[in-house]
Amino acid sequence: MLSDAALPVVEATLPVVGEHIQEIASRFYRHMFEEHPELLDGIFNRGNQADGRQQQALAGSVAAFAGYLVSNPTDLPDHLLSRISHKHASLGVRPDQYDIVAENLMWAIGDVLGDAVTPQVADAWGEVYWLMANMLINQERGLYGAVGLTPETVYRRWRVAERTQETPDTVALVVERVDDQEVKPSLPGQYVTARLRMPDGVLQPRQYSLTRVDDGEHRAFAVKRVHTAGKPDGEMSNLIHDQVQVGDEIELSAPFGDVVLEYTDRPLVLASAGIGITPMAGMLSHLVNGGTRRPILFLHADDSIHTYALREQVVADLDRLPNATAATWLLDTDGAEGFDAEQGFMDLRERDLPVDAQYYLCGPLPFMQSVRSALIERGVPARDIQYEVFGPDLWLADFA
């Protein structure tokens, strides 16, 4: 919690800091990379920097954290930081790197707000940062320890054993182990970070959801090509699509991610759109492997039957689950003859939904906002709705 000296200062300055937080975040990253360009080699993804998502995510998390401290002065929002700590652990972030962030973030606050940042204000916001940083460091230490790894050993090499062109824009990869190190099993819904060297020699990371239950020797994930020629936000997917072939070796982190399927007897609803199907496919694979009999409703929306990645795997797994049903929405139903699908966008306003269900969402941000809003309007408690975001989290859901 904030000290008695810092709390009123943060409360008084939160509006002006919040008003300028986007600019602060932008200048922070620019200054930090000028001072420490090595952080763009293996830790930070250039695409997320280029399109502004990383800056938005930082701004949102800092503002939400500070606001929570002011509104709940006797509490610390561990739950708000869980998603961030899992991402950091999958990247191999080290505790000492938080010092670099602190130095450059405080520089950016002073650079944007100028004389308004008195020593008292600087100390108060430094306290906010280190409360947040120390909570993340502690959470990440626990995550590394749970898998018996350190930031320096979180990655290992895997060999591509299978490559399947699922759709014109999506390739599915199965990788196999190349060493004798123990493989820690993934949990349903988790992801790994793939790290590849770009043509200019810079190592770039990107997270991909695991699409099948582990068998001890293999892992599976799928990659959708991002069509942004000449821009860094598509460089990882394009490199995988164009160059990574069977027999090649790639670096993958241990599995992380806090949006993990909870094993209960409650009904389950999985709702996805587009490539958001990947963590849902992984959850279904785990459910089949565990022989579950819980009621499952699988909902998916896509552009067309031709862009529906992992469809054969998902349909086969649904057939193996005794209490599973599914519904599909396609914007274009051409070629989908014989496949039960509604035309248009997913609409849950009139659809029968199971009572006391748990919900997991993944897909484009507008899709998740629409589906979540519809569920909330129908009385589904916010605590029963979890969502996975690809890339930096630009949408901080309710604290509930």
C-alpha positions in Angstrom: 0.0 0.0 0.0 1.0 3.6 -0.5 2.6 5.5 2.4 0.7 8.2 4.3 2.9 10.8 2.6 2.5 9.4 -0.9 -1.2 8.7 -1.0 -2.5 12.3 -1.0 0.1 13.3 -3.5 -0.8 10.5 -5.9 -4.5 11.2 -5.4 -4.0 14.9 -6.2 -1.8 14.3 -9.3 -3.5 11.3 -10.7 -5.8 13.3 -13.0 -2.9 15.2 -14.6 -0.7 12.1 -14.9 -3.6 10.2 -16.3 -4.3 12.9 -18.8 -0.7 12.7 -20.1 0.0 9.0 -19.5 0.0 8.1 -23.2 2.6 10.8 -24.0 4.6 9.7 -21.0 4.6 6.1 -22.1 5.6 7.1 -25.7 8.5 9.2 -24.5 9.5 6.6 -22.0 9.9 3.8 -24.6 11.7 6.0 -27.1 14.2 7.3 -24.5 14.7 3.8 -23.0 15.5 2.2 -26.3 17.9 5.1 -27.2 19.7 4.4 -23.9 19.4 0.6 -24.0 18.9 -0.6 -27.6 19.8 -4.2 -26.4 16.2 -4.4 -25.0 14.9 -4.6 -28.5 17.0 -7.7 -29.1 15.0 -10.6 -27.6 12.8 -8.8 -25.0 10.5 -6.2 -26.7 8.7 -6.9 -29.9 9.2 -4.2 -32.5 5.8 -4.6 -34.0 4.1 -3.8 -30.7 6.2 -0.7 -30.5 5.5 0.4 -34.1 1.8 0.3 -33.8 1.6 1.8 -30.3 0.1 -1.2 -28.6 2.9 -1.5 -26.1 2.7 2.1 -25.1 -1.1 1.9 -24.7 -0.7 -1.2 -22.6 1.9 0.4 -20.3 -0.3 3.5 -19.9 -3.4 1.5 -19.1 -1.6 -0.7 -16.5 0.1 2.2 -14.7 -3.0 4.3 -14.6 -5.2 1.4 -13.5 -2.7 0.4 -10.8 -2.4 3.9 -9.4 -6.1 4.4 -9.5 -6.7 1.2 -7.6 -4.1 2.2 -4.9 -6.0 5.5 -4.4 -9.4 3.9 -4.3 -8.3 0.9 -2.2 -5.6 2.2 0.1 -5.4 -0.9 2.3 -5.2 -3.4 -0.6 -2.8 -4.4 -3.4 -4.2 -5.5 -6.8 -2.3 -8.8 -7.3 -4.9 -9.9 -9.8 -4.3 -6.8 -12.0 -0.7 -7.8 -12.5 -1.1 -11.6 -13.1 -1.4 -11.2 -16.9 1.7 -9.0 -17.1 3.8 -11.2 -14.9 3.1 -14.3 -17.1 4.0 -12.3 -20.2 7.2 -11.2 -18.6 8.1 -14.7 -17.4 7.6 -16.0 -21.0 10.1 -13.4 -22.2 12.7 -14.1 -19.5 12.5 -10.7 -17.9 15.1 -10.2 -15.1 14.6 -8.3 -11.8 17.5 -6.0 -12.6 15.7 -4.8 -15.8 13.1 -3.1 -13.6 15.8 -0.6 -12.5 16.2 0.4 -16.2 12.5 0.9 -16.5 12.3 3.0 -13.3 15.0 5.3 -14.5 13.5 5.9 -17.9 9.9 6.1 -16.7 10.6 8.7 -14.1 12.6 10.7 -16.7 9.6 10.6 -19.0 7.2 11.8 -16.3 9.5 14.7 -15.6 10.0 15.4 -19.3 6.3 15.6 -20.0 5.1 17.3 -16.9 8.1 19.6 -16.3 8.1 21.8 -13.2 4.9 20.1 -11.9 7.1 17.2 -10.9 8.4 18.4 -7.6 10.6 16.2 -5.5 7.5 15.2 -3.5 5.6 14.3 -6.6 8.6 12.3 -8.0 8.9 10.4 -4.7 5.2 9.6 -4.6 5.1 8.2 -8.2 8.4 6.4 -7.7 6.6 4.7 -4.8 3.8 3.7 -7.1 6.2 2.3 -9.6 8.2 0.2 -7.1 5.1 -1.2 -5.5 4.0 -2.4 -8.9 7.5 -3.5 -9.9 8.2 -5.4 -6.7 4.8 -7.2 -7.0 5.7 -8.2 -10.5 9.2 -9.3 -9.6 7.8 -11.5 -6.8 5.1 -13.0 -9.0 7.6 -13.7 -11.8 10.1 -15.3 -9.3 7.3 -17.7 -8.3 6.5 -18.5 -12.0 10.1 -19.2 -12.8 10.4 -21.4 -9.6 7.2 -23.3 -10.5 8.8 -24.6 -13.7 12.3 -25.0 -12.2 13.8 -22.3 -14.5 15.4 -18.9 -14.4 15.1 -15.9 -16.8 18.3 -17.2 -18.4 17.0 -20.8 -19.0 13.4 -20.1 -19.8 14.0 -20.8 -23.5 15.0 -24.1 -25.2 15.3 -25.3 -28.8 12.7 -27.4 -30.5 12.7 -29.0 -34.0 9.8 -28.5 -36.4 8.3 -32.0 -36.9 5.1 -31.2 -38.8 4.0 -28.2 -40.8 0.4 -27.9 -42.0 -1.1 -25.1 -44.1 -4.4 -24.8 -42.2 -5.7 -21.9 -44.3 -4.1 -19.6 -46.8 -3.1 -17.3 -43.9 -2.5 -19.8 -41.1 0.1 -22.5 -40.6 0.1 -25.1 -37.8 3.4 -26.3 -36.5 4.2 -29.3 -34.3 7.7 -29.2 -32.7 9.6 -32.0 -31.0 12.2 -31.9 -28.3 15.9 -32.0 -29.2 17.4 -32.5 -25.8 17.0 -34.6 -22.7 15.7 -31.8 -20.4 12.5 -32.4 -18.6 9.4 -31.0 -20.4 7.1 -29.3 -18.0 3.5 -30.0 -19.1 1.4 -27.0 -20.2 -1.9 -26.1 -18.8 -5.0 -25.7 -21.0 -5.0 -22.2 -22.5 -1.3 -21.4 -22.0 1.1 -20.0 -24.6 4.8 -20.1 -25.4 7.0 -17.4 -26.7 8.7 -18.1 -30.0 12.0 -16.2 -30.5 13.5 -16.0 -34.0 16.3 -13.9 -35.5 15.1 -11.4 -38.1 17.0 -10.7 -41.4 18.7 -7.7 -39.8 20.1 -9.9 -37.0 17.7 -8.8 -34.2 16.1 -11.4 -32.1 12.3 -11.0 -31.9 9.8 -12.6 -29.6 6.1 -13.4 -30.1 3.6 -15.4 -28.0 1.6 -18.2 -29.5 -1.1 -20.3 -27.8 -0.6 -24.0 -27.6 -3.3 -25.8 -29.6 -3.0 -29.4 -28.3 -2.3 -31.2 -25.1 1.4 -32.0 -24.6 2.5 -35.6 -25.1 5.9 -35.2 -23.4 7.8 -35.0 -26.6 5.9 -32.5 -28.8 4.1 -29.1 -28.7 1.8 -27.6 -31.2 0.8 -24.0 -32.1 -0.5 -22.1 -35.1 0.6 -18.8 -36.7 -1.6 -16.4 -38.7 0.2 -14.3 -41.2 0.0 -10.6 -40.6 -0.2 -8.7 -43.9 1.9 -5.6 -43.2 4.6 -5.6 -45.8 7.6 -3.6 -44.8 6.3 -3.0 -41.3 7.7 -4.7 -38.2 4.4 -5.8 -36.7 4.2 -8.7 -39.2 7.8 -9.7 -39.4 7.6 -12.7 -37.1 4.5 -14.3 -38.7 5.8 -13.7 -42.2 9.2 -15.2 -41.3 7.5 -18.3 -40.0 5.3 -18.6 -43.0 8.0 -18.0 -45.6 11.1 -19.7 -44.1 10.4 -22.1 -41.2 10.2 -25.6 -42.5 10.2 -29.2 -41.2 13.6 -29.9 -39.7 14.4 -26.3 -38.7 15.0 -25.5 -35.1 13.4 -22.6 -33.2 13.5 -21.3 -29.6 10.4 -21.6 -27.5 9.9 -20.5 -23.9 8.3 -22.7 -21.2 4.5 -22.4 -21.2 3.0 -19.5 -19.3 -0.4 -17.6 -19.2 -3.0 -17.0 -16.5 -6.1 -17.6 -18.6 -6.1 -21.3 -17.8 -9.1 -23.6 -17.9 -10.4 -24.4 -14.5 -11.3 -28.0 -13.9 -14.8 -28.1 -12.4 -18.2 -29.7 -13.2 -19.7 -26.4 -14.1 -20.9 -25.9 -17.7 -18.3 -24.4 -20.0 -18.7 -21.9 -22.9 -15.8 -21.3 -25.2 -16.3 -18.3 -27.6 -13.7 -17.4 -30.2 -13.3 -15.5 -33.5 -10.6 -15.9 -36.2 -7.2 -17.0 -34.9 -8.6 -16.6 -31.4 -9.6 -20.3 -31.8 -6.0 -21.4 -30.9 -6.3 -21.4 -27.1 -9.8 -22.8 -27.3 -8.5 -25.7 -29.5 -5.9 -26.3 -26.8 -8.6 -26.3 -24.1 -10.7 -28.8 -26.0 -7.7 -31.1 -26.5 -7.1 -31.1 -22.8 -10.7 -31.8 -22.1 -10.7 -34.8 -24.4 -7.5 -36.0 -22.9 -9.0 -35.8 -19.4 -12.2 -37.6 -20.4 -14.5 -34.8 -19.1 -18.2 -35.1 -19.1 -19.0 -31.5 -18.3 -21.5 -29.7 -20.6 -19.6 -27.7 -23.2 -20.8 -25.1 -25.7 -18.3 -24.1 -28.3 -19.0 -20.9 -30.2 -16.8 -19.7 -33.1 -17.0 -16.9 -35.6 -14.9 -16.5 -38.8 -14.8 -14.8 -42.1 -15.5 -18.0 -44.1 -15.1 -21.7 -44.0 -11.8 -21.2 -45.8 -10.3 -19.1 -43.0 -11.5 -21.3 -40.2 -8.2 -22.6 -38.8 -7.9 -25.9 -36.9 -11.5 -26.7 -37.9 -10.9 -30.4 -38.4 -9.1 -30.8 -35.1 -11.8 -28.9 -33.2 -14.7 -30.8 -34.9 -13.0 -34.1 -34.1 -12.5 -33.2 -30.5 -16.1 -32.0 -30.1 -17.3 -35.4 -31.4 -15.2 -37.1 -28.7 -16.8 -35.0 -25.9 -20.2 -36.6 -24.9 -21.9 -33.4 -23.7 -20.5 -30.9 -26.2 -22.5 -28.7 -28.7 -21.3 -26.1 -31.1 -22.5 -23.1 -33.1 -20.6 -21.3 -35.9 -21.0 -17.9 -37.5 -19.5 -17.0 -40.9 -19.6 -13.7 -42.7 -19.4 -15.5 -46.0 -21.0 -18.9 -46.3 -19.9 -19.7 -49.8 -18.4 -23.2 -49.8 -19.8 -24.0 -46.4 -22.6 -26.3 -47.8 -23.2 -29.2 -45.5 -21.6 -27.3 -42.6 -24.0 -25.9 -40.0 -23.3 -22.2 -39.8 -25.2 -19.0 -39.4 -24.3 -16.0 -41.6 -23.2 -12.8 -40.0 -21.6 -11.8 -36.7 -21.8 -13.9 -33.5 -25.0 -12.8 -31.6 -25.6 -14.2 -28.1 -28.6 -12.0 -27.2 -31.2 -14.6 -28.0 -29.1 -17.8 -27.8 -29.8 -20.3 -25.0 -26.9 -20.3 -22.6 -26.2 -22.8 -19.8 -26.9 -21.8 -16.3 -23.9 -21.2 -14.0 -21.4 -21.5 -16.8 -17.8 -20.4 -17.0 -16.9 -18.4 -20.1 -13.6 -18.1 -22.0 -13.2 -15.6 -24.8 -10.5 -15.0 -27.4 -10.5 -13.0 -30.6 -10.2 -9.5 -31.9 -10.8 -6.8 -29.2 -14.1 -5.6 -30.7 -15.4 -9.2 -30.8 -14.5 -9.8 -27.1 -16.0 -6.4 -26.1 -19.2 -7.2 -27.9 -19.6 -10.8 -26.5 -18.6 -9.8 -23.0 -21.1 -6.9 -23.0 -23.9 -9.2 -24.2 -23.1 -11.7 -21.4 -23.0 -9.0 -18.8 -26.4 -7.7 -20.0 -27.7 -11.2 -19.6 -26.6 -11.4 -16.0 -23.5 -13.4 -16.3 -21.1 -12.3 -13.4 -17.9 -10.6 -14.6 -15.9 -13.1 -12.5 -17.1 -15.9 -14.6 -15.8 -14.4 -17.9 -12.1 -14.7 -18.7 -10.5 -13.5 -21.9 -7.1 -14.0 -23.7 -5.5 -11.1 -25.5 -3.0 -11.6 -28.3 -0.2 -9.0 -27.8 -0.3 -6.3 -25.2 -3.5 -6.1 -23.2 -5.3 -2.9 -24.3 -8.4 -3.7 -22.5 -8.4 -3.8 -18.7 -11.6 -5.6 -17.7 -13.5 -5.1 -14.5 -11.6 -5.7 -11.2 -14.5 -8.0 -10.2 
